[in-house]
Amino acid sequence: MERRIERVRDAHVREVVGKKVVKDKLYTYTYYTLPLNIYIPKHIIHKYGKEYVVIINSETGEIRAMPKKLYQEKYGKQNKEAEG
């Protein structure tokens, strides 16, 4: 019996608007985050969208985030070949 080392979960990026007051002037900024406070750069969101896959390796403790489109391109074809 094969033990699964990696867990794959779908995740959606949250858009967070921050505010900061400096010398009586209010500044606002926007950043994007996944669960576990994994920050995603704005240019990556514009390029790939807000749908992501979080891959957790229970053996090494490694956590990776990948755009869902890239994950499907990279691993979707391999999964289809393995099944068929």
Secondary structure in CASP SS format (residue, H / E / C, confidence):
PFRMAT SS
TARGET T0000
AUTHOR 0000-0000-0000
METHOD secondary structure of the structure
MODEL  1
M C 1.00
E C 1.00
R C 1.00
R C 1.00
I C 1.00
E E 1.00
R E 1.00
V E 1.00
R E 1.00
D E 1.00
A E 1.00
H E 1.00
V C 1.00
R E 1.00
E E 1.00
V E 1.00
V E 1.00
G E 1.00
K E 1.00
K E 1.00
V E 1.00
V E 1.00
K C 1.00
D C 1.00
K E 1.00
L E 1.00
Y E 1.00
T E 1.00
Y E 1.00
T E 1.00
Y E 1.00
Y E 1.00
T E 1.00
L E 1.00
P H 1.00
L H 1.00
N H 1.00
I E 1.00
Y E 1.00
I E 1.00
P C 1.00
K H 1.00
H H 1.00
I H 1.00
I H 1.00
H H 1.00
K H 1.00
Y H 1.00
G C 1.00
K C 1.00
E E 1.00
Y E 1.00
V E 1.00
V E 1.00
I E 1.00
I E 1.00
N E 1.00
S C 1.00
E C 1.00
T C 1.00
G C 1.00
E C 1.00
I E 1.00
R E 1.00
A E 1.00
M E 1.00
P E 1.00
K H 1.00
K H 1.00
L H 1.00
Y H 1.00
Q H 1.00
E H 1.00
K H 1.00
Y H 1.00
G H 1.00
K H 1.00
Q H 1.00
N H 1.00
K H 1.00
E H 1.00
A H 1.00
E H 1.00
G C 1.00
END
